[in-house]
Amino acid sequence: MTAEIAILNRVGVALAADSAVTVGRTAGKIWTSADKLFQLSEVDPVAVMVYGNAEHIGIPWETIIKCYRQVHGRESRSHLSDHANQFFAFIKSNRELFPEERAHIFAAKLAATMWLTFRDQMREVLDHQAEEKNGLDETDVTTIYDERVCRLLRALRAQPYVDDFGVSDRAKARTQYAEALDSMYFSKIFGDLPLSKRAKRGLMHAAVLVLLRHFFGPAKCGVVIAGFGAKDYLPALQGYEVESMALDRPRRILRETAEITGDNSATVVPFAQQEMVHAFMNGIDPKLGQFVRTSTRKMFTEAFALLLDLAATKAPSLSSQLEQLKPEVTGLVDALDRDLDAQQEAFWGPVVSNIATLPKDELAAMAEAFVNLTKFRRRVTVERETVGGPIDVAVVTKGDGFVWVRRKHYFDAGLNPRFMAKYRKESTQ
């Protein structure tokens, strides 16, 4: 896990990222020296941050970004979105970094992840049904699977396609992946379960749908691109979720956009572990705020229901009159929600107004402070310290370009004069 943030105003964008990286799904091991913030272009002021999985189909994001910079780093682009599109086009077209065979293996793994999740859910369903019916025979299991596979397909079809994919890709994906999925994973996952032909076809179709639609597994990662294109005079940001590749294209979704305009003078965009940023901006922890809203609504609803029950017993005529007040009670609770929203806006509004006027150094200091806040929270609680290590901070402006404010090194610059000389030479070319 990680904590990252981007703070934008009319001057530029400040980016900050911690250095913690966890190993394994249970975060059994945590290192605090990972690089997550990079310069993307050498001619336009553009930065990129990554979070989540440190690799894309087996290649570290650091390697991908630096290889991209070697090839396209000196190419100017009109707008930030052009830089983002070029970056993902590089991933799509680079067969040396991403061989077709490896891309197919990771695509099959993603589909198999969905199957594993579905199988585990079905075990719980079958156990529950067996308890209710005092046991299940093969026919019962087959019927339940048929029904649940239909539900799965409906749920997947309700999801939109990932970026750059559409209906025309379904037949191609079926041709390319169905046989490999069947031979590599199907029998291992579902074993000797008494599945009907209909259920087997449905599960295979679901695996293909997963590759084309909004479905992300444990290997997903975030890619945040921020800064200015050559014709951009105010900063912008685009945040993507990325996982695996299908049909030789990266599976990505544009999850977050931010743009400074005449009407929007500042914005704060947290990524990965965001709760401390939201708590600071809104004046209340998101989970606590949701609990207050939910419990208040429940209290009003249940108290009114008790009153109706009492009136029905003691004064039936009064009960019918009270029943007509239900919409008003619901309206009162809705009004409380709106009041809370207004109070939160009044809390964060002055902060955002102040951010709009921050100079570059204060913008960087604020970004670092937000990440440090999450880091401190993890440190003083019993939770794993999944945010930690040095905090890298950079500011991207139209005039100065990409500037490091705080940056860790895994080596001593004094012991590596040749590297530093080469770095300085490249940065001035």
C-alpha positions as CSV (number, residue, x, y, z in Angstrom):
1,M,0.0,0.0,0.0
2,T,1.0,3.6,-0.2
3,A,-0.1,7.2,0.3
4,E,0.2,9.7,-2.5
5,I,-1.3,13.1,-3.2
6,A,-1.5,15.8,-5.9
7,I,-2.3,19.4,-5.0
8,L,-3.0,21.7,-7.9
9,N,-3.4,25.4,-8.2
10,R,-2.8,27.9,-11.0
11,V,0.9,28.0,-10.3
12,G,1.4,24.2,-10.8
13,V,1.0,20.8,-9.2
14,A,2.8,19.4,-6.1
15,L,3.1,15.7,-5.9
16,A,4.2,13.6,-2.9
17,A,4.6,9.9,-2.4
18,D,5.9,7.7,0.5
19,S,8.4,4.9,0.0
20,A,6.7,1.9,1.5
21,V,6.2,-1.3,-0.6
22,T,4.5,-4.4,0.8
23,V,5.4,-7.9,-0.3
24,G,2.6,-10.5,-0.6
25,R,-1.1,-10.1,-0.3
26,T,-1.0,-10.1,3.5
27,A,1.8,-7.4,3.6
28,G,4.0,-9.9,5.4
29,K,7.1,-7.9,4.5
30,I,7.4,-4.1,4.1
31,W,10.3,-2.3,2.5
32,T,10.7,1.5,2.8
33,S,12.8,2.5,-0.2
34,A,10.5,2.2,-3.2
35,D,10.5,4.9,-5.9
36,K,6.9,5.9,-6.9
37,L,7.4,9.4,-8.3
38,F,9.1,10.1,-11.7
39,Q,9.6,12.7,-14.4
40,L,7.8,11.5,-17.5
41,S,8.9,14.1,-20.1
42,E,12.2,15.9,-20.6
43,V,10.8,18.8,-22.6
44,D,7.3,19.3,-21.2
45,P,6.6,19.6,-17.4
46,V,4.9,16.3,-16.8
47,A,5.3,13.9,-13.8
48,V,4.0,10.4,-13.2
49,M,3.2,8.6,-9.9
50,V,2.5,4.9,-9.4
51,Y,0.8,3.0,-6.5
52,G,-0.6,-0.4,-5.9
53,N,1.2,-3.2,-7.7
54,A,4.8,-2.1,-8.4
55,E,4.9,-4.1,-11.7
56,H,2.9,-4.4,-14.9
57,I,2.8,-8.0,-16.2
58,G,6.1,-8.7,-14.5
59,I,8.0,-5.5,-15.5
60,P,8.7,-2.8,-12.8
61,W,6.9,0.5,-13.4
62,E,10.2,2.2,-12.9
63,T,11.7,0.3,-15.8
64,I,8.7,1.0,-18.0
65,I,8.7,4.7,-17.2
66,K,12.4,5.2,-17.8
67,C,12.4,3.1,-21.0
68,Y,9.5,5.3,-22.2
69,R,11.5,8.4,-21.3
70,Q,14.5,7.2,-23.3
71,V,12.3,6.7,-26.4
72,H,9.7,9.5,-26.1
73,G,11.1,11.8,-23.4
74,R,12.2,14.5,-25.9
75,E,8.9,14.6,-27.8
76,S,6.7,17.5,-26.9
77,R,2.9,17.0,-26.8
78,S,0.2,19.7,-27.0
79,H,-1.8,18.6,-23.9
80,L,-1.4,16.4,-20.8
81,S,-3.9,13.9,-22.2
82,D,-1.6,13.5,-25.2
83,H,1.2,12.5,-22.9
84,A,-1.0,10.0,-21.2
85,N,-2.2,8.5,-24.5
86,Q,1.4,8.3,-25.8
87,F,2.5,6.5,-22.6
88,F,-0.1,3.8,-22.9
89,A,0.5,3.5,-26.6
90,F,4.1,2.8,-25.8
91,I,3.1,0.0,-23.5
92,K,0.7,-1.4,-26.2
93,S,3.4,-1.3,-29.0
94,N,6.5,-2.4,-27.1
95,R,6.9,-6.1,-27.8
96,E,10.3,-6.3,-26.3
97,L,9.1,-5.2,-22.8
98,F,5.8,-7.0,-23.1
99,P,6.0,-10.1,-25.3
100,E,2.7,-11.5,-26.5
101,E,3.2,-14.8,-24.7
102,R,3.7,-13.2,-21.3
103,A,0.7,-10.8,-21.9
104,H,-1.5,-13.9,-22.6
105,I,-0.3,-15.6,-19.4
106,F,-1.2,-12.6,-17.2
107,A,-4.5,-12.2,-18.9
108,A,-5.4,-15.8,-18.2
109,K,-4.3,-15.3,-14.6
110,L,-6.7,-12.4,-14.2
111,A,-9.6,-14.4,-15.5
112,A,-8.6,-17.3,-13.3
113,T,-8.7,-14.9,-10.3
114,M,-12.3,-14.2,-11.0
115,W,-13.0,-18.0,-11.2
116,L,-11.3,-18.5,-7.9
117,T,-13.3,-15.7,-6.2
118,F,-16.5,-17.1,-7.7
119,R,-15.7,-20.7,-6.5
120,D,-15.0,-19.5,-3.0
121,Q,-18.3,-17.6,-2.9
122,M,-20.1,-20.7,-4.2
123,R,-18.6,-22.8,-1.4
124,E,-20.3,-20.5,1.1
125,V,-23.6,-20.6,-0.8
126,L,-23.6,-24.4,-1.0
127,D,-22.7,-24.7,2.7
128,H,-25.6,-22.4,3.6
129,Q,-28.0,-24.2,1.3
130,A,-26.9,-27.6,2.6
131,E,-27.7,-26.4,6.2
132,E,-31.2,-25.2,5.2
133,K,-32.1,-28.4,3.3
134,N,-30.2,-30.9,5.4
135,G,-27.9,-31.8,2.6
136,L,-27.6,-31.4,-1.2
137,D,-27.3,-34.0,-4.0
138,E,-25.6,-33.5,-7.3
139,T,-28.7,-32.2,-9.0
140,D,-29.1,-29.5,-6.4
141,V,-25.5,-28.4,-6.8
142,T,-25.9,-28.3,-10.6
143,T,-29.1,-26.2,-10.3
144,I,-27.5,-23.8,-7.9
145,Y,-24.4,-23.3,-10.1
146,D,-26.6,-22.7,-13.1
147,E,-28.5,-20.0,-11.3
148,R,-25.4,-18.3,-9.8
149,V,-23.5,-18.4,-13.1
150,C,-26.4,-16.6,-14.7
151,R,-26.2,-13.9,-12.0
152,L,-22.5,-13.6,-12.5
153,L,-22.9,-13.0,-16.2
154,R,-25.6,-10.4,-15.6
155,A,-23.3,-8.6,-13.2
156,L,-20.4,-8.6,-15.6
157,R,-22.5,-7.4,-18.5
158,A,-23.7,-4.5,-16.4
159,Q,-20.1,-3.3,-16.1
160,P,-18.8,-0.9,-18.8
161,Y,-15.9,-1.8,-21.1
162,V,-12.4,-0.8,-20.1
163,D,-10.9,2.0,-22.1
164,D,-10.2,1.2,-25.8
165,F,-12.3,-2.0,-25.7
166,G,-15.7,-2.7,-27.1
167,V,-18.3,-5.2,-28.4
168,S,-16.1,-6.0,-31.4
169,D,-13.4,-7.4,-29.2
170,R,-15.5,-10.2,-27.7
171,A,-15.1,-12.7,-30.5
172,K,-11.3,-12.0,-30.7
173,A,-10.9,-12.5,-26.9
174,R,-12.9,-15.8,-27.0
175,T,-10.7,-17.1,-29.8
176,Q,-7.5,-16.0,-28.2
177,Y,-8.1,-17.0,-24.5
178,A,-10.8,-19.6,-24.2
179,E,-8.6,-22.6,-25.1
180,A,-5.8,-21.6,-22.8
181,L,-8.1,-20.9,-19.9
182,D,-9.8,-24.3,-20.3
183,S,-6.5,-26.2,-20.4
184,M,-4.6,-24.2,-17.8
185,Y,-7.1,-23.4,-15.1
186,F,-10.7,-24.7,-15.5
187,S,-10.2,-28.2,-14.2
188,K,-7.8,-27.1,-11.5
189,I,-10.3,-24.6,-10.1
190,F,-13.7,-26.4,-10.5
191,G,-12.4,-30.0,-10.4
192,D,-15.1,-32.6,-10.5
193,L,-18.0,-30.3,-9.6
194,P,-21.2,-31.5,-11.4
195,L,-21.5,-28.5,-13.7
196,S,-23.9,-28.5,-16.6
197,K,-22.7,-27.6,-20.1
198,R,-24.6,-24.4,-19.7
199,A,-22.7,-23.5,-16.5
200,K,-19.3,-24.3,-18.2
201,R,-20.1,-22.2,-21.2
202,G,-21.3,-19.4,-18.9
203,L,-18.1,-19.5,-16.8
204,M,-15.9,-19.5,-19.9
205,H,-17.9,-16.5,-21.3
206,A,-17.6,-14.8,-17.9
207,A,-13.8,-15.2,-18.1
208,V,-13.7,-13.4,-21.5
209,L,-16.0,-10.6,-20.2
210,V,-13.7,-10.0,-17.3
211,L,-10.8,-9.2,-19.6
212,L,-12.9,-6.6,-21.5
213,R,-14.9,-5.0,-18.8
214,H,-14.4,-3.2,-15.4
215,F,-13.0,-6.0,-13.3
216,F,-9.7,-5.6,-11.4
217,G,-8.0,-8.1,-9.2
218,P,-5.3,-8.0,-6.6
219,A,-2.6,-7.1,-9.2
220,K,-4.1,-3.7,-10.1
221,C,-2.0,-0.6,-9.9
222,G,-2.6,3.1,-10.2
223,V,-0.9,5.5,-12.7
224,V,-1.2,9.2,-12.1
225,I,0.0,11.6,-14.8
226,A,0.1,15.3,-14.0
227,G,1.5,18.6,-15.3
228,F,1.3,20.6,-18.5
229,G,1.4,19.8,-22.2
230,A,3.1,22.3,-24.5
231,K,-0.2,24.2,-25.1
232,D,-1.4,23.9,-21.5
233,Y,-1.1,27.0,-19.3
234,L,-2.9,25.6,-16.3
235,P,-2.1,22.2,-14.8
236,A,-4.2,19.0,-15.2
237,L,-4.2,15.5,-13.9
238,Q,-5.3,12.1,-15.1
239,G,-5.4,9.0,-12.8
240,Y,-5.8,5.5,-14.2
241,E,-6.3,2.0,-12.8
242,V,-4.3,-0.5,-14.8
243,E,-4.1,-4.3,-14.6
244,S,-2.8,-6.9,-17.1
245,M,-3.2,-6.7,-20.9
246,A,-5.8,-8.2,-23.2
247,L,-5.6,-8.4,-27.0
248,D,-2.1,-6.8,-26.6
249,R,-3.6,-3.7,-25.1
250,P,-3.2,-2.5,-21.5
251,R,-6.4,-2.8,-19.5
252,R,-7.0,0.7,-18.1
253,I,-9.7,2.9,-16.7
254,L,-9.5,6.7,-16.3
255,R,-10.6,6.9,-12.7
256,E,-9.7,10.5,-11.8
257,T,-9.4,13.8,-13.6
258,A,-8.6,17.2,-12.3
259,E,-8.1,20.4,-14.2
260,I,-7.4,24.0,-13.0
261,T,-9.6,26.4,-14.9
262,G,-11.0,29.9,-14.6
263,D,-13.7,28.5,-12.3
264,N,-11.6,25.9,-10.4
265,S,-8.6,27.5,-8.9
266,A,-7.3,24.7,-6.6
267,T,-7.9,21.0,-5.9
268,V,-6.5,18.2,-3.7
269,V,-6.5,14.7,-5.1
270,P,-5.4,11.8,-2.8
271,F,-4.6,8.3,-4.0
272,A,-4.3,4.9,-2.4
273,Q,-4.8,5.4,1.4
274,Q,-6.9,8.6,1.4
275,E,-8.8,8.6,4.7
276,M,-6.5,11.0,6.6
277,V,-6.6,13.5,3.8
278,H,-10.4,13.3,3.8
279,A,-10.5,13.6,7.6
280,F,-8.4,16.7,7.4
281,M,-10.4,18.3,4.6
282,N,-13.9,17.4,5.9
283,G,-13.2,17.6,9.6
284,I,-14.3,14.0,10.2
285,D,-13.0,10.5,9.3
286,P,-14.9,9.1,6.3
287,K,-15.9,5.9,8.1
288,L,-17.0,7.8,11.2
289,G,-19.0,10.3,9.0
290,Q,-20.7,7.4,7.3
291,F,-21.5,5.8,10.6
292,V,-23.1,9.1,11.9
293,R,-25.2,9.3,8.8
294,T,-26.3,5.7,8.8
295,S,-27.0,5.5,12.5
296,T,-29.0,8.8,12.5
297,R,-31.2,7.6,9.7
298,K,-31.6,4.2,11.4
299,M,-32.5,5.9,14.7
300,F,-35.2,8.1,13.2
301,T,-36.6,5.3,11.1
302,E,-36.8,2.7,13.9
303,A,-38.0,5.2,16.5
304,F,-40.9,6.2,14.1
305,A,-41.7,2.5,13.5
306,L,-41.9,1.9,17.3
307,L,-44.2,4.9,17.6
308,L,-46.5,3.6,14.9
309,D,-46.6,0.2,16.6
310,L,-47.5,1.8,19.9
311,A,-50.2,3.9,18.3
312,A,-51.6,0.9,16.4
313,T,-52.1,-0.8,19.8
314,K,-53.3,2.2,21.9
315,A,-54.9,4.5,19.4
316,P,-55.6,3.1,15.9
317,S,-57.1,6.3,14.6
318,L,-53.9,8.2,15.6
319,S,-51.8,5.5,13.9
320,S,-53.3,6.2,10.5
321,Q,-52.6,9.9,10.9
322,L,-49.0,9.2,11.9
323,E,-48.5,6.9,8.9
324,Q,-49.0,10.0,6.7
325,L,-46.0,11.6,8.4
326,K,-43.5,9.0,7.0
327,P,-42.4,11.2,4.1
328,E,-41.8,14.1,6.4
329,V,-39.6,12.0,8.7
330,T,-37.6,10.9,5.7
331,G,-37.4,14.5,4.6
332,L,-36.0,15.5,8.0
333,V,-33.3,12.9,7.8
334,D,-32.4,14.0,4.2
335,A,-32.2,17.6,5.5
336,L,-29.8,16.5,8.2
337,D,-27.6,14.9,5.5
338,R,-27.7,18.2,3.5
339,D,-26.8,20.2,6.6
340,L,-23.8,17.9,7.3
341,D,-22.7,18.3,3.6
342,A,-23.0,22.1,4.0
343,Q,-20.9,22.0,7.3
344,Q,-18.2,20.0,5.6
345,E,-18.1,22.3,2.7
346,A,-17.8,25.2,5.1
347,F,-14.9,23.4,6.7
348,W,-12.9,22.6,3.6
349,G,-13.9,25.6,1.5
350,P,-11.4,28.0,3.2
351,V,-8.6,25.4,2.9
352,V,-9.1,25.1,-0.8
353,S,-9.3,28.9,-1.2
354,N,-6.0,29.2,0.6
355,I,-4.4,26.5,-1.5
356,A,-5.3,28.6,-4.6
357,T,-2.9,31.3,-3.4
358,L,0.0,29.0,-2.2
359,P,3.4,29.6,-3.7
360,K,5.5,26.7,-4.9
361,D,7.4,26.0,-1.7
362,E,4.2,26.0,0.4
363,L,2.4,23.8,-2.1
364,A,5.2,21.2,-1.8
365,A,5.2,21.5,2.0
366,M,1.4,20.9,2.1
367,A,1.7,17.8,-0.1
368,E,4.4,16.4,2.1
369,A,2.5,17.1,5.3
370,F,-0.6,15.2,3.9
371,V,1.5,12.1,3.2
372,N,3.3,12.4,6.6
373,L,-0.1,12.6,8.3
374,T,-1.1,9.2,6.9
375,K,2.3,7.9,7.8
376,F,2.0,9.1,11.4
377,R,-1.4,7.5,11.7
378,R,-0.1,4.1,10.6
379,R,2.8,4.4,13.0
380,V,0.8,5.1,16.2
381,T,-1.9,2.5,15.6
382,V,-1.9,-1.3,15.6
383,E,-2.3,-1.3,11.8
384,R,0.6,-2.4,9.6
385,E,2.9,0.5,8.7
386,T,2.0,0.3,5.0
387,V,2.8,4.0,4.6
388,G,6.4,4.8,5.6
389,G,10.0,5.6,4.6
390,P,11.2,8.9,3.1
391,I,8.7,11.1,1.3
392,D,9.5,12.1,-2.2
393,V,8.2,15.5,-3.2
394,A,8.2,17.3,-6.6
395,V,6.7,20.4,-8.0
396,V,5.7,20.8,-11.6
397,T,5.2,24.3,-13.0
398,K,5.0,25.7,-16.5
399,G,8.1,27.9,-16.2
400,D,10.4,25.7,-14.1
401,G,9.3,22.3,-15.3
402,F,9.8,19.3,-13.1
403,V,11.7,20.2,-9.9
404,W,12.6,17.8,-7.0
405,V,11.9,19.4,-3.6
406,R,12.7,16.2,-1.6
407,R,14.2,13.1,-3.1
408,K,15.8,10.0,-1.6
409,H,18.8,8.2,-3.1
410,Y,19.8,4.6,-2.7
411,F,23.4,5.6,-3.2
412,D,25.9,8.3,-2.0
413,A,26.3,10.8,-4.8
414,G,29.9,11.5,-3.6
415,L,30.8,7.9,-4.3
416,N,29.3,8.0,-7.8
417,P,30.8,11.0,-9.6
418,R,30.5,9.4,-13.1
419,F,26.8,8.7,-12.6
420,M,26.2,12.3,-11.4
421,A,28.2,13.8,-14.2
422,K,26.2,11.7,-16.7
423,Y,22.9,12.7,-15.0
424,R,23.8,16.4,-15.1
425,K,24.8,16.2,-18.7
426,E,21.6,14.5,-19.8
427,S,19.5,16.9,-17.8
428,T,21.0,20.0,-19.5
429,Q,20.8,18.6,-23.1
